[in-house]
Structures are given as C-alpha cells and as structure tokens.
C-alpha cells in the first residue's frame, strides 16, 4: 500500500512538471503571443501545478502512511 501511494505521488509530481514544461515549450515556440485571458489562465494553471507538486513533496515528508 505504501509503495503504491509513493508511486502515485511520484507520478503526479512528474506529470505536473512535464505539463508545466510543455506549456512553457509551446509558449516559447509561439513567442508568448496570446490574449490577456489566455496568459492569465496559463500562468494560474502553472501556479496550481507547481503548488500541487510542492505540497505533495512537503506532505510526503511529514505524513507517515501505514503499511
């Protein structure tokens, strides 16, 4: 059970980071052109993904999962 939870946390963190990098790559290739609403939504999505990754890392160090 503990290994499964750790694997899912790792997969979520890696997925979040890859998605943020994909958004940045697309922004670079398009020259960061878009409407103000698009820019705000992309920035807030990236902020939420980074926050999620940080919380998963911090929570995994402080909370013990039963075997």
Legacy VTK file of the C-alpha trace (Angstrom):
# vtk DataFile Version 3.0
C-alpha trace
ASCII
DATASET POLYDATA
POINTS 67 float
0.000 0.000 0.000
2.785 2.411 0.957
4.700 1.717 -2.274
1.582 2.328 -4.364
0.917 5.676 -2.693
4.532 6.737 -3.122
4.435 5.701 -6.785
1.249 7.711 -7.362
2.747 10.765 -5.655
5.863 10.469 -7.788
3.774 10.084 -10.949
1.691 13.146 -10.049
4.792 15.263 -9.428
6.464 14.146 -12.661
3.231 14.694 -14.585
2.840 18.197 -13.161
6.410 19.130 -14.052
6.111 17.712 -17.577
2.856 19.589 -18.147
4.404 22.882 -16.983
7.383 22.300 -19.271
5.038 21.518 -22.178
3.138 24.776 -21.610
6.428 26.698 -21.477
7.702 24.996 -24.642
4.526 25.888 -26.509
4.763 29.449 -25.239
8.360 29.769 -26.400
7.597 28.359 -29.840
4.640 30.744 -30.248
6.562 33.756 -28.942
4.302 34.047 -25.859
1.567 35.555 -28.023
-1.996 35.354 -26.765
-4.833 37.292 -25.289
-4.619 38.577 -21.752
-7.153 35.985 -20.609
-5.083 33.152 -22.130
-1.911 34.396 -20.460
-3.645 34.671 -17.086
-5.154 31.195 -17.391
-1.807 29.634 -18.365
0.007 31.347 -15.504
-2.626 30.332 -12.968
-2.621 26.735 -14.254
1.157 26.576 -13.944
0.968 28.091 -10.447
-1.565 25.458 -9.386
0.546 22.616 -10.797
3.711 23.865 -9.097
1.830 24.359 -5.820
0.426 20.841 -6.072
3.913 19.407 -6.609
5.339 21.332 -3.663
2.503 20.248 -1.377
2.945 16.615 -2.417
6.661 16.798 -1.645
6.182 18.503 1.720
3.301 16.241 2.715
5.187 13.063 1.825
7.976 14.036 4.223
5.706 14.928 7.138
2.982 12.280 6.939
3.565 8.611 7.557
1.447 6.107 5.628
0.540 2.875 7.431
1.907 -0.347 5.952
LINES 1 68
67 0 1 2 3 4 5 6 7 8 9 10 11 12 13 14 15 16 17 18 19 20 21 22 23 24 25 26 27 28 29 30 31 32 33 34 35 36 37 38 39 40 41 42 43 44 45 46 47 48 49 50 51 52 53 54 55 56 57 58 59 60 61 62 63 64 65 66
